Amino acid sequence: EDVQLLVKWMQKKNSSLSHVTLSGVLMGRIIEELFLRKILSDSERENIRSVYIRSHPYYVNFANGASSDLESKLSLWAKFVNFKPSDGSHFEFSCLMKGVNNPHDANIGLLANKFFDDLLTVFENNENEYSNIFFTNLFPKVHNPDFIIEKIGLLMEQIRNTESYANLKNLLEEKLHYAKICKSLQKFC
């Protein structure tokens, strides 16, 4: 019901919210949630795609990533890991990654494991800019700090004595710190 109110607000058909301006940022967040959570029917999402996002490259790619089934996501994942500029720009890949990395997807655990399995390959075979895009957009959005702490620990052990992974070490240390904070806060929930 709340989602329908937001959709009607986007369509300027919600009289109770007609006096409230819908900013581009807020509309973007609504669109992202509609595609990530898949709370509308396929036809309703397609209507939003055709009316609101058809000419916006970020949302087109984001929606494509978020709407993908597991087979398509795994195909996209292979392209993410084996990046070739001929497959698309960093911007296009970034948008797709954000859609694929959906915390509401039943397959998020599989993709979280793939992230850690493929991370060193990405950092070995790509420049820092793309590696950072991969890391930032595909870092698992799982709410299990123990999983994150364990996976980061294993990776840190692998790269501990190497100079070539300085950027990755910094990124992992930041995420590890955050995961430890989350774990310590769990006892209060």
FENWOMO-V717178 format. One record per helix or strand of 3 or more residues. SS is the DSSP state (A for helix, B for strand). FROM is the first residue (numbers start at 1). TO is the last residue. If there is no record, write none. Layout:
ss: <SS;SS>
from: <FROM;FROM>
to: <TO;TO>
This chain:
ss: <A;A;A;A;A;A;A;A;A;A;A;A>
from: <2;15;24;42;57;70;85;90;108;128;145;166>
to: <10;17;37;53;67;81;87;100;125;138;159;186>
